[in-house]
Structures are given as C-alpha cells and as structure tokens.
Amino acid sequence: MAGSNEKTAARQRFKAYRSSLTKSEYERHSSKICSHLESLRTWIPGEVVHVFWPMIERREPDIRPFIQILFELPVRLVMPVVSSYSADPVNGGRLRHARVNSLQNFRHNKWGIAEPDCESFVSENELDVIIAPGLGADRNGHRMGYGMGYYDEFLSLVDIPTICPIFSACLVDKIPREKHDVAISVIVTEQGVVEIDKT
C-alpha cells in the first residue's frame, strides 16, 4: 500500500509540474527533447518504429516534429490503438499497432487520445524500437504511466529498445516498482539522453 501511495503522490507531482510550465517553457523543453531524440536516429533507419502521438492538452512532451522526421524516413511507423477498455488484457494485450499512412488522419478514442484512422496493423513481434509515453521515470529505467497498465502489458510482450521522452523534472532517483512494471532502455529529457544499464 505504501508503494501505491508513493506512486499516486509521484503522479500528482509530475502532473502538477507539467501544468506549471508556461507555454514558452513547454515549447522550449519539447524542442530540446526532439533534438535529443534526433541524436538517436542511428537506432531508427530500416526499423519498424512504434511511437505515440502526444496529448498536448495534458502537456506530454510535444514530439510531433520528431514524428514528422520519422515519417519522412524509410521506416515503417506505427502508433497504438486501444483494442479493449477492459481492465483485463485481451489476447495478450489491450493495444494494437496501426500502420501510419498519414499524419493528418486521426480519430479520437473515448479518452480523447488520437489514434491513426487505419485498419492495417502489425504484431508486437514485428517492432524494432518503441517510443513510449510516460509521466515520469527513475534512473533505473522504471517508467511511470497514467496507472492503467496498457504500456506495461505491451512492453512485457517484447524485448526491444524502448525510449521514453519526459521532462527532466520528472526524472527522479527512485520510483516504487510493482511486479508488472517493465524497465525501459533510454530516457530522453530536455537536458539530454540517459541510457539505462540493465546489467
């Protein structure tokens, strides 16, 4: 219970920080995050890349400029689509991975999250790199999401590099870990790239 309370408090703190950013701070930090993501492009060419479309209204780092760069590269770009709103995984997970044929054609699910308006999907086994959202993370690579467990389910199905862009104020020394949490490979903030040593 203590760990759960700590995670709740951390989520509230990370959300409060995002809300506190001025428009110029948000844009400046997001731009720097995009620049650092570009520095990781050696991971990208020739790959199948899963990336999330940021929820700007929730002040997720605005990585849309970087997504535009990915879209113009010779990569297969996919984005998540919620396949079930149930609390329990369905057929291994509640996310599907839709091919991105346009950065203009989106529909919004019941939570207001933009999803590709596409009926062509790839399996987890076809992915090579994941760029995953997060409210925060710690220096051991433990990512904190919104508490619904969608990405933890997804990440438990694969063993590939996972990159998480967050603001530096949301990178902390330690986040309480639960058994279903899956560590990520790289954290990208406006201050730089943090590679996680999983050995």
LOVO-828653 format. One line per field, with one value per residue (C-alpha): residue in one letter; x, y, z; residue number from 0. Coordinates in nm, 2 decimals, m for minus. Example, Ala and Ser with C-alpha at 12.3 -4.5 7.8 and 13.67 -1.06 7.14 Angstrom:
<sites>
type = c(A,S) .
c1 = c(1.23,1.37) .
c2 = c(m0.45,m0.11) .
c3 = c(0.78,0.71) .
seq = c(0,1) .
</sites>
This chain:
<sites>
type = c(M,A,G,S,N,E,K,T,A,A,R,Q,R,F,K,A,Y,R,S,S,L,T,K,S,E,Y,E,R,H,S,S,K,I,C,S,H,L,E,S,L,R,T,W,I,P,G,E,V,V,H,V,F,W,P,M,I,E,R,R,E,P,D,I,R,P,F,I,Q,I,L,F,E,L,P,V,R,L,V,M,P,V,V,S,S,Y,S,A,D,P,V,N,G,G,R,L,R,H,A,R,V,N,S,L,Q,N,F,R,H,N,K,W,G,I,A,E,P,D,C,E,S,F,V,S,E,N,E,L,D,V,I,I,A,P,G,L,G,A,D,R,N,G,H,R,M,G,Y,G,M,G,Y,Y,D,E,F,L,S,L,V,D,I,P,T,I,C,P,I,F,S,A,C,L,V,D,K,I,P,R,E,K,H,D,V,A,I,S,V,I,V,T,E,Q,G,V,V,E,I,D,K,T) .
c1 = c(0.00,0.29,0.43,0.09,0.06,0.40,0.32,0.00,0.19,0.45,0.19,0.03,0.37,0.46,0.12,0.15,0.49,0.35,0.07,0.31,0.50,0.44,0.37,0.72,0.88,0.67,0.77,1.13,1.17,0.98,1.20,1.51,1.37,1.30,1.67,1.79,1.56,1.71,2.05,1.92,1.83,2.10,1.86,1.59,1.66,1.53,1.33,0.96,0.91,0.62,0.56,0.28,0.10,0.14,m0.15,m0.07,m0.36,m0.20,0.14,0.31,0.63,0.54,0.74,0.53,0.83,1.03,0.75,0.74,1.11,1.04,0.75,0.98,1.25,1.24,1.08,0.75,0.59,0.31,0.10,m0.10,m0.48,m0.68,m0.84,m1.01,m1.11,m1.15,m0.93,m0.81,m0.57,m0.74,m0.54,m0.22,m0.27,m0.51,m0.31,m0.28,m0.02,m0.16,0.04,0.07,0.00,m0.07,m0.01,m0.34,m0.59,m0.66,m0.97,m1.00,m1.09,m1.32,m1.04,m0.96,m0.64,m0.56,m0.53,m0.44,m0.76,m0.62,m0.72,m0.38,m0.19,0.15,0.22,0.45,0.70,0.75,0.85,1.22,1.20,0.94,0.90,0.67,0.49,0.54,0.46,0.80,1.07,1.36,1.73,1.69,1.46,1.13,0.87,0.55,0.25,m0.11,m0.19,m0.40,m0.12,m0.16,0.20,0.33,0.13,0.26,0.62,0.60,0.54,0.86,1.23,1.35,1.49,1.23,1.28,1.07,1.07,0.99,1.07,1.39,1.19,1.00,1.32,1.38,1.62,1.36,1.00,0.83,0.83,0.55,0.59,0.42,0.64,0.88,1.21,1.29,1.62,1.66,1.51,1.52,1.47,1.54,1.88,1.99,1.99,2.01,2.09,1.98,2.23,2.02,2.31) .
c2 = c(0.00,0.24,0.19,0.26,0.58,0.69,0.63,0.82,1.11,1.10,1.11,1.41,1.58,1.51,1.63,1.95,2.02,1.98,2.21,2.47,2.51,2.83,2.80,2.91,2.67,2.38,2.46,2.51,2.19,1.99,2.13,2.02,1.68,1.65,1.74,1.47,1.22,1.30,1.22,0.86,0.83,0.57,0.33,0.41,0.37,0.04,m0.03,m0.07,0.21,0.23,0.59,0.76,1.08,1.33,1.46,1.83,1.92,1.70,1.86,1.55,1.65,1.77,1.52,1.59,1.75,1.44,1.21,1.42,1.34,0.97,0.98,1.11,0.84,0.49,0.34,0.17,0.39,0.25,0.41,0.25,0.19,0.08,m0.25,m0.30,m0.07,m0.37,m0.38,m0.73,m0.80,m0.94,m1.18,m1.08,m0.70,m0.41,m0.22,m0.28,m0.13,0.06,0.15,0.52,0.62,0.99,1.24,1.41,1.13,1.06,0.97,1.02,0.73,0.77,0.91,1.18,1.01,1.05,0.72,0.65,0.61,0.29,m0.08,m0.22,m0.35,m0.51,m0.75,m0.68,m0.93,m0.70,m0.40,m0.30,0.02,0.17,0.53,0.52,0.79,0.84,1.08,1.02,0.77,0.69,0.65,0.27,0.28,0.24,0.43,0.57,0.59,0.70,0.39,0.19,m0.06,m0.05,0.01,m0.23,m0.51,m0.42,m0.39,m0.72,m0.89,m0.76,m0.73,m0.44,m0.09,0.14,0.52,0.74,1.12,1.31,1.64,1.65,1.75,1.42,1.21,1.11,0.88,0.61,0.53,0.25,m0.06,m0.32,m0.67,m0.58,m0.28,m0.31,m0.12,0.10,0.14,0.51,0.82,1.15,1.48,1.84,1.81,1.50,1.13,0.88,0.53,0.27,0.00,m0.32,m0.55) .
c3 = c(0.00,0.08,m0.27,m0.42,m0.22,m0.32,m0.69,m0.66,m0.50,m0.77,m1.05,m0.89,m0.86,m1.22,m1.35,m1.14,m1.29,m1.64,m1.56,m1.41,m1.74,m1.93,m2.30,m2.38,m2.13,m2.27,m2.62,m2.54,m2.34,m2.61,m2.88,m2.69,m2.64,m3.01,m3.08,m2.84,m3.00,m3.33,m3.19,m3.15,m3.52,m3.57,m3.39,m3.64,m4.02,m4.16,m3.85,m3.75,m3.50,m3.25,m3.14,m2.95,m3.07,m2.78,m2.58,m2.60,m2.37,m2.10,m2.16,m2.28,m2.45,m2.79,m3.01,m3.32,m3.51,m3.44,m3.56,m3.88,m3.93,m3.87,m4.11,m4.39,m4.32,m4.49,m4.18,m4.10,m3.85,m3.62,m3.34,m3.06,m3.09,m2.79,m2.87,m2.53,m2.25,m2.02,m1.71,m1.82,m2.11,m2.42,m2.64,m2.46,m2.45,m2.50,m2.75,m3.13,m3.35,m3.65,m3.96,m4.00,m4.36,m4.28,m4.00,m4.08,m4.05,m3.68,m3.48,m3.11,m2.88,m2.58,m2.37,m2.63,m2.74,m3.11,m3.30,m3.67,m3.88,m4.02,m4.03,m4.11,m3.81,m3.72,m3.44,m3.14,m3.29,m3.60,m3.39,m3.35,m3.15,m2.91,m2.82,m2.52,m2.32,m1.95,m1.68,m1.52,m1.47,m1.24,m1.32,m1.31,m1.61,m1.42,m1.62,m1.46,m1.68,m1.60,m1.40,m1.65,m1.73,m2.10,m2.19,m1.91,m2.07,m2.41,m2.30,m2.12,m2.46,m2.63,m2.56,m2.77,m2.71,m2.55,m2.54,m2.31,m2.35,m2.03,m1.88,m1.66,m1.35,m1.39,m1.38,m1.02,m0.83,m0.75,m0.83,m0.63,m0.86,m0.89,m1.03,m1.36,m1.43,m1.72,m1.74,m2.04,m2.22,m2.27,m2.11,m2.31,m2.14,m2.24,m2.07,m2.27,m2.31,m2.02,m2.12,m1.86,m1.76,m1.72,m1.63) .
seq = c(0,1,2,3,4,5,6,7,8,9,10,11,12,13,14,15,16,17,18,19,20,21,22,23,24,25,26,27,28,29,30,31,32,33,34,35,36,37,38,39,40,41,42,43,44,45,46,47,48,49,50,51,52,53,54,55,56,57,58,59,60,61,62,63,64,65,66,67,68,69,70,71,72,73,74,75,76,77,78,79,80,81,82,83,84,85,86,87,88,89,90,91,92,93,94,95,96,97,98,99,100,101,102,103,104,105,106,107,108,109,110,111,112,113,114,115,116,117,118,119,120,121,122,123,124,125,126,127,128,129,130,131,132,133,134,135,136,137,138,139,140,141,142,143,144,145,146,147,148,149,150,151,152,153,154,155,156,157,158,159,160,161,162,163,164,165,166,167,168,169,170,171,172,173,174,175,176,177,178,179,180,181,182,183,184,185,186,187,188,189,190,191,192,193,194,195,196,197,198) .
</sites>
